[in-house]
Amino acid sequence: MESEVILGNSNARFSGVTSTMLQCLEYQRQWISVRVLGKHFLPDGEMNVKLWELITLAREPLPGGRWRVFHARRNDEMIQALLLKHVFGVKIKILFTSTAQRNHTGFTRWLMAHMDAVISTCQAAASYLSEPPKAIVPHGVRTDIYFPANKRSEELAHLGVHTRYAIGIFGRVREQKGVHLFVKACIDVLKNNPDYTALIVGAITAKNKNFVAGLKEQIQQAHLQDRILFLGEQPFEKIPRLFRAMSLVAALSDNEGFGLTVLEAMSSGAAVLATEAGAWPEVIEQGKEGYVVPVDDQPAITEKLDSLLSDPVALENMGRAGRQKALEKYTVEREAKQLCEIYRSLQ
């Protein structure tokens, strides 16, 4: 098997990790020979390699004695790679991307200690590693898919929004994502900012139905049910257009591995209001592309949202600055190139 790189793809449920892998893959397959262990969500089934194929076909190194690289992004993918290498004798070097911003379990630390290299996506995640990572490779965004609207008014009309501007929060609707903080801030702020509608975009699971019912009751009591709207889960292909309608996107999670929402918003020309989670404090320059506030700080969120909505011109300028930063520093192509350089350094 001549493939230089094997990518782990062990999760049958679509996640941010899956999205990152697939977006980078679109570029990497142009530059290197790559196969994917796990068929989930692959656009091209021929890229999938089965475990038995790796075991039987990859026991010899590549021509010239070069090593294949197995890129793991999850614990179970590290386990797969270690079994392939040490039990079945597959000739691979193993790379792991660590994104977690928390103390790792003893088992995870043991797995990482047996990697040939560990990288991270931001300094915050790197700070939880026992040794400095080989590199920091920030995630990127598809700037050709997430781009500003030519006429935001047309995007709003498409959504049936009748105010001049829209703000939003994206992701599964649950407390960990800070949706309750967003709703409370909107209730306090929208009454004095009649030009704005707030949109909440994301799946509502059975577990969170009571949580959402409580939020809807608060909205109803404030008589804002026409201006704070739950759109539910949206098809993946419709998400970029929703971002294009936004003047501001809030990202208020308790914690994040990286947090692509902010990059998707910036690339779409929206200002951002985010908590000090994930890579957000490293991505957002205060007052330039938006603002970062402490986690779970309702007064700070409400105060900053009120300030931002009171100045649509400043919001527009922040959105332009965010788009420029995404183009310069946070494209998927840039991320994919950096990863390919690391793969080659391990071979």
C-alpha positions in Angstrom: 0.0 0.0 0.0 1.6 3.2 -1.2 -0.4 5.7 0.9 1.8 8.0 2.9 -0.7 9.0 5.5 -3.6 7.3 7.3 -6.2 9.4 9.0 -8.2 8.1 11.9 -12.0 8.4 11.5 -13.5 6.3 14.3 -16.6 8.2 15.2 -19.9 7.3 13.5 -21.4 10.5 14.8 -20.5 13.7 13.0 -18.6 16.1 15.2 -16.2 19.1 15.0 -13.3 16.7 14.8 -14.9 14.9 11.9 -15.5 18.3 10.2 -11.9 19.3 10.7 -10.6 16.1 9.3 -12.8 16.1 6.2 -12.1 19.8 5.4 -8.3 19.3 5.6 -8.6 16.1 3.6 -10.0 18.0 0.6 -6.7 19.8 0.3 -4.4 17.1 1.6 -5.5 14.5 -1.0 -4.2 16.9 -3.7 -0.7 16.9 -2.2 -0.1 13.5 -0.7 -1.3 9.9 -0.9 -3.8 9.6 1.9 -6.3 6.9 3.1 -8.9 7.1 5.9 -9.4 4.3 8.5 -13.2 4.5 8.9 -15.8 5.2 6.1 -18.0 7.6 8.1 -19.0 10.7 6.1 -16.3 10.2 3.4 -17.1 12.0 0.1 -15.2 9.3 -1.8 -15.5 5.7 -0.6 -12.3 4.7 -2.4 -10.4 6.7 0.2 -11.5 4.3 3.0 -9.0 1.6 4.1 -10.1 -1.3 6.2 -8.2 -2.4 9.2 -7.3 -5.8 7.7 -5.9 -4.0 4.6 -3.6 -2.0 6.8 -2.5 -5.1 8.6 -1.8 -7.1 5.5 -0.5 -4.4 3.1 1.4 -1.9 5.3 3.9 -4.1 7.1 6.7 -2.9 4.8 7.8 0.7 4.8 7.3 3.0 1.8 9.9 3.1 -1.0 13.2 4.5 0.2 12.4 3.2 3.7 10.1 6.1 4.5 7.4 5.6 7.2 3.7 6.0 6.8 2.1 8.5 9.3 -1.1 7.6 11.2 -2.8 10.9 12.3 -5.0 10.2 15.3 -7.4 12.9 16.7 -9.2 10.7 19.3 -8.2 8.3 22.1 -9.6 5.3 20.3 -7.6 6.2 17.2 -4.4 6.3 19.3 -5.3 2.8 20.5 -5.9 1.7 16.9 -2.6 3.0 15.8 -0.7 1.5 18.7 -2.2 -1.9 18.0 -1.3 -1.6 14.4 2.2 -0.7 15.2 3.1 -2.9 18.1 0.8 -5.9 17.7 0.5 -6.3 14.0 3.9 -4.8 13.0 2.6 -2.1 10.6 5.3 0.4 9.8 3.9 3.7 11.0 4.8 6.8 12.9 1.9 8.1 15.0 0.8 11.7 15.3 -1.9 12.9 17.8 -3.7 16.2 17.8 -4.6 17.2 21.4 -7.3 19.8 21.7 -8.7 19.2 25.2 -8.4 22.1 27.7 -8.5 20.0 30.9 -6.3 17.8 32.8 -5.8 14.5 30.9 -6.6 11.2 32.5 -3.7 8.9 33.3 -4.7 6.6 30.4 -4.7 9.5 27.9 -1.3 10.6 29.2 0.0 7.1 28.8 -1.3 6.9 25.2 0.2 10.3 24.3 3.6 9.2 25.8 3.6 6.5 23.2 3.0 8.8 20.2 5.9 9.7 17.9 4.7 13.3 18.0 1.9 15.3 19.6 0.6 18.6 18.3 -2.0 21.0 19.5 -4.4 23.6 18.1 -3.8 26.5 20.5 -1.6 27.5 23.4 -4.4 27.0 25.9 -4.7 23.3 25.0 -1.0 22.9 24.8 -0.7 24.2 28.4 -2.3 20.9 29.6 0.3 18.7 28.0 3.2 17.2 30.1 5.7 18.2 27.4 5.6 21.0 24.8 3.9 19.9 21.5 5.8 19.5 18.3 3.8 22.3 16.8 0.7 24.5 17.3 -1.5 24.1 14.2 -4.7 26.2 14.5 -7.8 25.0 12.9 -8.9 26.8 9.7 -12.1 27.6 8.0 -13.3 27.2 4.4 -13.2 30.9 3.4 -14.7 30.0 0.0 -17.8 28.6 1.8 -18.0 31.0 4.7 -17.9 34.4 3.1 -19.7 37.7 3.6 -23.1 38.4 2.0 -23.2 40.8 -1.0 -26.5 42.1 0.5 -27.2 41.0 4.0 -30.8 42.3 3.6 -31.4 39.6 1.0 -30.2 36.9 3.4 -32.4 38.2 6.2 -35.4 38.2 3.8 -34.6 34.6 2.8 -34.9 33.7 6.5 -38.1 35.7 7.0 -36.4 38.1 9.4 -38.0 41.6 9.2 -35.6 43.6 11.2 -32.5 45.3 9.7 -30.0 43.1 11.5 -29.7 39.6 13.0 -27.5 38.2 15.7 -27.1 34.5 16.5 -25.7 31.6 18.4 -24.9 28.3 16.8 -24.5 24.8 18.1 -26.5 22.2 20.1 -28.9 24.0 22.3 -27.8 23.3 25.8 -26.4 25.0 28.9 -22.8 24.1 28.2 -23.0 26.2 25.1 -24.2 29.2 27.0 -27.5 29.5 25.2 -29.3 30.6 28.4 -26.7 33.4 28.8 -27.4 34.6 25.2 -31.2 34.5 25.8 -31.0 36.4 29.0 -28.8 39.1 27.4 -31.1 39.4 24.4 -34.1 39.8 26.7 -32.4 42.6 28.5 -31.0 44.3 25.4 -33.4 43.8 22.4 -36.1 46.0 23.9 -33.9 49.0 23.5 -32.5 47.8 20.1 -35.6 47.3 17.9 -33.6 46.8 14.7 -32.3 43.3 15.8 -33.6 39.8 15.8 -31.8 37.0 17.6 -31.6 33.5 16.1 -30.7 30.3 18.0 -29.5 27.7 15.5 -28.9 24.1 16.6 -30.3 20.7 17.5 -32.5 20.3 20.6 -32.1 16.9 22.1 -34.7 15.2 24.3 -32.4 15.7 27.2 -32.6 19.5 26.7 -36.3 19.9 26.0 -37.0 21.2 29.5 -34.1 23.5 29.3 -35.4 25.0 26.1 -39.0 25.2 27.4 -37.7 27.3 30.3 -36.0 29.7 27.9 -39.1 30.0 25.7 -41.1 30.8 28.8 -38.8 33.6 29.7 -38.9 34.9 26.1 -42.7 34.8 26.2 -42.9 36.7 29.4 -40.7 39.4 27.9 -43.0 39.5 24.8 -40.0 38.9 22.5 -41.2 35.6 21.0 -41.2 37.3 17.5 -37.6 38.5 17.9 -35.8 35.6 19.7 -36.3 32.6 17.5 -35.3 29.0 17.8 -34.5 27.6 14.3 -33.7 24.1 15.4 -31.1 21.9 13.7 -30.3 23.0 10.1 -28.9 21.0 7.3 -25.1 21.2 7.1 -25.2 22.9 3.7 -27.5 25.7 4.9 -25.3 26.8 7.8 -23.0 29.1 5.7 -25.9 31.1 4.5 -27.2 31.5 8.0 -23.8 32.9 9.1 -24.0 35.3 6.2 -27.2 36.8 7.6 -25.5 37.7 10.9 -24.1 41.0 12.0 -22.9 39.4 15.2 -22.4 35.8 16.4 -22.1 34.9 20.1 -20.1 31.9 21.2 -20.6 31.6 25.0 -19.5 28.0 25.9 -18.2 26.9 29.2 -15.4 25.1 27.4 -14.3 24.2 23.9 -11.5 22.2 22.3 -10.9 24.9 19.8 -14.3 26.4 18.7 -14.7 26.7 15.0 -17.9 28.8 15.3 -15.9 32.0 15.9 -13.8 31.4 12.7 -16.9 30.6 10.7 -18.5 33.8 11.9 -15.4 35.9 11.2 -15.0 34.5 7.8 -18.6 35.3 7.1 -18.1 39.0 8.0 -19.8 38.9 11.4 -18.5 40.5 14.6 -18.0 38.0 17.5 -18.8 38.0 21.2 -17.1 35.0 22.8 -16.2 33.6 26.2 -12.6 32.8 27.3 -13.0 29.2 26.1 -11.2 27.2 23.4 -8.8 29.2 21.2 -11.1 32.2 21.2 -8.9 34.5 23.4 -6.0 33.7 21.0 -8.1 34.4 17.9 -10.0 37.5 18.8 -8.3 40.8 19.4 -10.3 42.9 21.8 -12.3 45.6 20.1 -11.0 44.6 16.6 -13.0 41.6 15.5 -15.2 41.6 18.6 -14.8 40.9 22.3 -14.0 38.1 24.7 -15.6 38.0 28.1 -15.2 35.7 31.1 -17.0 32.3 31.1 -20.5 32.4 32.6 -20.3 36.1 33.3 -23.9 37.2 32.6 -23.4 40.9 33.4 -20.3 41.2 31.2 -22.1 39.4 28.3 -25.2 41.7 28.6 -23.2 44.9 28.9 -21.0 44.0 25.9 -23.9 42.9 23.8 -25.7 46.2 24.5 -22.6 48.2 23.6 -22.1 46.3 20.3 -25.7 46.5 19.2 -25.8 50.2 19.8 -23.2 50.8 17.1 -24.0 49.0 13.8 -21.2 50.8 12.0 -18.7 49.4 14.5 -20.2 45.9 14.1 -19.7 46.2 10.3 -16.1 47.2 10.8 -15.4 44.3 13.2 -17.0 42.0 10.6 -14.6 43.2 7.9 -11.6 42.9 10.2 -12.7 39.3 11.1 -12.9 38.3 7.5 -9.5 39.7 6.8 -7.9 37.8 9.7 -9.6 34.6 8.6 -8.1 35.0 5.2 -4.6 35.8 6.5 -4.3 33.3 9.4 -7.1 30.8 9.6 -7.8 29.1 6.3 -8.3 25.3 6.0 -5.7 25.3 3.3 -3.1 26.8 5.6 -4.0 24.2 8.3 -3.7 21.3 5.8 -0.3 22.5 4.5 1.1 22.7 8.0 -0.1 19.2 8.8 1.5 17.9 5.6 4.8 19.5 6.6 4.6 17.7 9.9 3.8 14.4 8.2 6.8 14.7 6.1 9.0 15.6 9.0 8.1 12.3 10.7 8.8 10.2 7.6 
